[in-house]
Amino acid sequence: GAGVSQTPSNKVTEKGKYVELRCDPISGHTALYWYRQSLGQGPEFLIYFQGTGAADDSGLPNDRFFAVRPEGSVSTLKIQRTERGDSAVYLCASSLDVMNTEAFFGQGTRLTVV
Amino acid sequence: AQSVTQPDIHITVSEGASLELRCNYSYGATPYLFWYVQSPGQGLQLLLKYFSGDTLVQGIKGFEAEFKRSQSSFNLRKPSVHWSDAAEYFCAAEYDGAGSYQLTFGKGTKLSVIP
């Protein structure tokens, strides 16, 4: 596709469940970023990948959060034992490479933990 | 700690009026600076960016921003607002140090436009 695609667009899950959020970056973009946007806040950095490797995961809030990008394209953000405080919009972005800092954002996945 | 501040949570302007959205950053060195716009149901769209050089930056949709080092500011301006500009605007900074390429965002300013 032409832009960054995120699926699902909405996800409702019960507290304690496991969820996976998917991001399809723009073709050819080697850098991929995950952000989390809580209600009334700006996006907060979670993790970024350069190729297949997580170059900076300093924004992941705790060890319940994990992300992978096994083939250097699609990425999955995984959240274990979800908590109500995890409810937010999860945004994915990609850029041509990590030095080209014009990142293109997807529309996000709205996660609601009930 | 590195931070970006947008002092105005919500601004209302009349269509055709001028607009200025404020942004201040707190960094040890001059970061790269960005303005993004987020419309309901849409992803963040880059309006403009400042890396170095000319401190007045032109962007898309008729927006411009001016970097002022002495004030640690990067305010967004538009001379005449259109109803379609109603959205939320985010200022962001990236500090190119220690191999970190993460964006730090402000909390956003919601713009309402009165016809």
Interface residues (C-beta under 8 A of the other chain):
Chain A: G3 V4 A31 Y33 Y35 G40 Q41 G42 P43 E44 F45 Y48 A55 D56 S58 G59 L91 A93 V98 M99 T101 E102 A103 F104 F105 G106 Q107 G108
Chain B: V4 Q6 Y32 Y36 G41 Q42 G43 L44 Q45 L46 K49 F90 A92 E94 G99 S100 Y101 Q102 L103 T104 F105 G106 K107 G108
